[in-house]
Amino acid sequence: MSHMKASKDDLLKRVKRIAGQVQAIERALEEDADCAKTLHLVAATRGALNGLLEEIVEEHAREHVARPGLSDEERAEGVEQLLEAIRRYGK
């Protein structure tokens, strides 16, 4: 994933924010917080994870599926990797 080096810092910042959101969920559960607050925390965390997934999927598609110069074999492999990630996400 050398093509992701350019956005590595931004991706890591997003992951750290998500980790903080997960910790907030944990604290809310430990402290018996209001269920509505906990639901909002979970929903926000899911949204953040979805955003991260979308960004990585886009980078993968651009680099391993749509980039000019890829061989048919490379392109097919990139599509299969993308489809496998989508299948796992859907479970």
N, C-alpha and C positions, 0 to 999 in steps of 0.2 A: 504494500500500500504506500509506496514511496510518493505517489501523487498526492497523498493526504498531508504531506509534510507542510505544505503551504497553509493549511487550515488547522494544523495540529493544536496550536495554542488556543484557538477559539473553541475547538471541540473539547479540549481538556477543561476549559473554563465552564462550558456547559455541563460536562459530567460532574464537576465539583459542585455546581449549583444544584444539580439533581440529587447528588449525595446529601446535600444540606436539606433538601426537601424531604428525602426519605427519613432523615434524622428527625425532622419536625413531625412527621407522621408517627414515628416511634415514640417521641415525647408525648404527643397528644394521646396516644393509646395508654401509655404508662400513667399519665395524669388524669385519666378518665375524662378527657375533654368532651365537649359537646359533640354529638355525632355529626351535626351539620358542618362544624369546623373541620372535623376529620375527613368528611367526604370532600370538602373543598380542597383540602391538602392533597388527598389522593388524586383527585381530578386534575389539579394543577401539575402534579408530578407526572401523571400519565401524559398530559399535554406536552410537557418538557421532553419526555422520552420520545414521544411521537415526532416532535420537531427534530430531535437529534437523529432519529432513524431516517426521516425524510432527507436530511442533509447528506447523510452518508450514502443513502440509496442514490440520490442525485449524482454525487461524485462518482460512485461506482458505475452508474449508467453512462455518464459522459466519458469516463476513462476506459471502461472495459466493454462497452457495447457500441457507442456512437462515435468514438474517436476515429477519424480518418486514418487509414493505413493499417488497421487491424486485419489480420488474416481471418478467413471464415471460421477457422478453428478457434482462434482467440475470441472472436465475437460470440460464437456459440457457447464457449465456456463462461464468458461473462454473463450471458443471458441465463444459463443454468444456475449460476451462483446467485443471481438476482431472484430467480424464481424460487429457489430453495429458501432464501431469506423471507420471501413473501409467504411461503407455505408455513414456515415456522411462526411467523407473526400472526397468521390467521388461526392458529391453534389455541 
